[in-house]
Amino acid sequence: MEWIRPDNPDYDETRKLFNAMIDRRPAVIARCSSPGEVAEALKHARNHNLEVAVRSGGHSVAGMSTNDGGLVIDVRPMKSISVDPEAKTVTAGGGLTWGEFDRATQQHGLAVTGGRASTTGVSGFTLGGGSGWLERAYGFACDNLISVDLVTASGDLVTASEHENPELFWALHGGGGNFGVATSFTFQLHDLGPSVTAGLMLFPGEAATEVTRAYRQVALDAPDQVGTALVYLTAPPEEFVPEDMVGKLAVGMAYL
Ligand SMILES: Cc1cc2nc3c(=O)[nH]c(=O)nc-3n(C[C@H](O)[C@H](O)[C@H](O)COP(=O)(O)OP(=O)(O)OC[C@H]3O[C@@H](n4cnc5c(N)ncnc54)[C@H](O)[C@@H]3O)c2cc1C
């Protein structure tokens, strides 16, 4: 276990979240590599009366995965991943990002509904439900859960599945990070491919109403194999973006 305190040169990098507007200073960050270390960190928090936050991919926009003056349990060191191509299942450590997860399952032509951004954490995403490109065909990420291993607030290591602790398993389907520290997730995977087509159509912001109405119809008519998304964004300075759109509001219709 690595304890990172404000005097550690890695402190600032480790406490940083995706949303740079969140600037909180925990008293200590416990980088945990195993469920046993998570239990140890929780014990430390209890003994020192510290508020606890759990951090994985760090994409909570509201900053729920950190705090001021408390203890942050950082599960990012738990990066194990094991794919069973016969059973089409995967067991993934709580510290993986979706990019890391997809790279491992993709080798077998298998996938599950995951984050649209590759840097989102498997943990926070799945515990919150998890809406992604494959949801129309396979449901949210949490709909594909077979089991979750987690450490409860009292430090017990438990498994939640349809057969073991079923009520806890139910709560982990969208209940967020409120029921313990998840250390690994087992998912059902699905065949994907052999090829996947993806694209983005960008329209100027003034066309928002028209594009949104058209998108609604496209999404209704499309088969479940087509994942869709509508995004409002400030057009970035990318090669594929016309110069006069850069920096302005744009509406993107994306599909996979
Ligand atoms: C750029 C971006 C793109 C996104 N795209 C999508 C998308 O396509 N679909 C979608 O559904 N959502 C999306 N989101 C939202 C994102 O899925 C949620 O914010 C999610 O909670 C992030 O998970 P995380 O592990 O990265 O974040 P974190 O900030 O680490 O954690 C988020 C929450 O989960 C808790 N948590 C994290 N790990 C654990 C754990 N191991 N055990 C218990 N609790 C834990 C934290 O305490 C916190 O409350 C996106 C967010 C961003 C910033």
The ligand as a Gaussian input file, in Angstrom:
#p B3LYP/6-31G(d) Opt

LIG

0 1
 C      -15.397000      12.893000     -20.462000
 C      -16.504000      12.116000     -19.796000
 C      -17.239000      11.211000     -20.563000
 C      -18.260000      10.460000     -19.982000
 N      -18.983000       9.613000     -20.782000
 C      -19.975000       8.875000     -20.229000
 C      -20.727000       7.960000     -21.029000
 O      -20.516000       7.801000     -22.231000
 N      -21.697000       7.249000     -20.420000
 C      -21.970000       7.355000     -19.076000
 O      -22.859000       6.648000     -18.577000
 N      -21.273000       8.229000     -18.304000
 C      -20.294000       8.979000     -18.844000
 N      -19.596000       9.864000     -18.051000
 C      -19.917000       9.938000     -16.608000
 C      -19.056000       8.909000     -15.863000
 O      -19.392000       7.606000     -16.263000
 C      -19.306000       9.006000     -14.351000
 O      -18.895000      10.267000     -13.893000
 C      -18.596000       7.895000     -13.596000
 O      -19.039000       7.902000     -12.255000
 C      -17.094000       8.044000     -13.683000
 O      -16.446000       6.926000     -13.129000
 P      -14.881000       7.022000     -12.767000
 O      -14.490000       5.749000     -12.127000
 O      -14.133000       7.502000     -13.949000
 O      -14.888000       8.241000     -11.764000
 P      -14.514000       8.545000     -10.268000
 O      -14.556000      10.035000     -10.181000
 O      -13.279000       7.875000      -9.844000
 O      -15.746000       7.918000      -9.460000
 C      -17.086000       8.293000      -9.713000
 C      -17.979000       7.868000      -8.539000
 O      -17.895000       6.463000      -8.348000
 C      -17.346000       6.163000      -7.060000
 N      -16.377000       5.072000      -7.245000
 C      -15.322000       5.029000      -8.106000
 N      -14.681000       3.864000      -8.025000
 C      -15.344000       3.152000      -7.076000
 C      -15.154000       1.855000      -6.540000
 N      -14.162000       1.067000      -6.957000
 N      -16.008000       1.430000      -5.590000
 C      -17.014000       2.220000      -5.139000
 N      -17.253000       3.457000      -5.613000
 C      -16.420000       3.920000      -6.571000
 C      -16.666000       7.446000      -6.595000
 O      -16.597000       7.533000      -5.206000
 C      -17.549000       8.504000      -7.211000
 O      -18.711000       8.696000      -6.422000
 C      -18.569000      10.624000     -18.598000
 C      -17.846000      11.545000     -17.823000
 C      -16.809000      12.286000     -18.418000
 C      -16.062000      13.278000     -17.579000

